[in-house]
Amino acid sequence: MTTEEKDENLQKIRKFLEDNNISLAYTDTDENYIDFIDDRIVVSRHQTKREIVYTILHEIGHYFCEFFVDEETHTSRVIEEVLAWDVGRDVAHSLRIDVDEDVW
């Protein structure tokens, strides 16, 4: 993926987030997460541009994933993470963002 493609992908994602009233913020920590109170996805600056694209897509997956459990277990956590990656991949596909399956 070229730098230009990565920049285009970030633009597509920013537009998607804007259309869904979700803001994007960067942090200098190594954490990536969703702030549901402020409808905001927070990603670490300490990643490559491709990793940032994939991380945002993954967090979008969490945002739109409708997986709820009464009690969190190791198994439910794994299921939640896999579903977030699947939903993120679906969003990437809808935005015409190519995903390298070996890296994803």
C-alpha positions in Angstrom: 0.0 0.0 0.0 1.5 3.3 -1.1 1.6 6.4 1.1 -1.0 8.0 -1.2 -3.3 5.0 -0.8 -3.0 5.2 3.0 -3.8 8.9 2.9 -6.8 8.2 0.7 -8.0 5.5 3.1 -7.7 7.8 6.1 -9.8 10.4 4.2 -12.5 7.8 3.5 -12.5 6.7 7.1 -12.7 10.3 8.4 -15.7 10.9 6.1 -17.3 7.8 7.3 -16.8 8.8 10.9 -18.1 12.3 10.2 -21.2 10.9 8.5 -21.8 8.8 11.7 -21.1 11.6 14.2 -18.0 9.9 15.5 -14.9 12.0 16.2 -11.3 10.8 15.8 -8.6 11.7 18.2 -4.9 10.7 18.5 -3.0 10.0 21.7 0.7 9.8 22.6 0.0 6.7 24.7 0.0 3.2 23.2 -3.7 2.8 23.8 -6.5 2.5 21.2 -10.1 2.7 22.4 -13.6 4.0 22.0 -14.9 6.8 24.2 -18.6 6.0 24.0 -19.5 9.0 26.2 -18.1 11.4 23.6 -18.6 9.2 20.5 -14.9 9.3 19.8 -12.3 6.8 18.6 -8.9 7.4 20.1 -5.8 5.8 18.4 -2.1 5.9 19.2 0.2 8.0 17.1 2.9 5.3 17.8 1.8 3.2 14.8 2.5 3.1 11.1 -0.1 4.7 8.9 -1.4 1.3 7.8 -1.7 0.2 11.4 -3.6 3.4 12.2 -6.0 2.6 9.3 -6.5 -0.9 10.5 -6.9 0.2 14.2 -9.5 2.7 13.3 -11.4 0.2 11.3 -11.2 -2.3 14.2 -12.5 0.3 16.7 -15.3 1.1 14.2 -16.1 -2.6 14.4 -16.4 -2.4 18.2 -18.5 0.7 17.9 -21.1 -1.0 15.6 -20.8 -4.5 17.0 -24.0 -5.6 18.7 -22.5 -8.3 21.0 -23.6 -8.0 24.6 -23.1 -10.5 27.4 -24.3 -10.5 31.0 -20.9 -11.5 32.3 -17.6 -11.0 30.5 -15.4 -14.1 30.2 -12.3 -14.9 28.3 -14.4 -16.5 25.6 -16.8 -13.6 25.3 -13.8 -11.2 25.0 -12.3 -13.3 22.2 -15.6 -13.4 20.4 -16.0 -9.6 20.8 -12.5 -9.0 19.3 -13.1 -11.3 16.3 -16.5 -9.7 15.6 -14.9 -6.2 15.8 -12.3 -7.3 13.2 -15.1 -8.8 11.0 -17.2 -5.6 11.2 -14.2 -3.5 10.5 -13.4 -5.5 7.4 -16.9 -5.1 6.2 -16.6 -1.3 6.7 -13.3 -1.3 4.8 -15.0 -3.2 2.0 -17.9 -0.8 1.9 -15.4 2.1 1.7 -13.4 0.3 -1.0 -10.3 0.0 1.2 -8.2 -3.0 0.4 -7.2 -5.1 3.4 -4.0 -7.2 3.5 -5.3 -10.4 5.1 -1.8 -11.3 6.1 -1.5 -8.2 8.2 -5.2 -7.7 9.2 
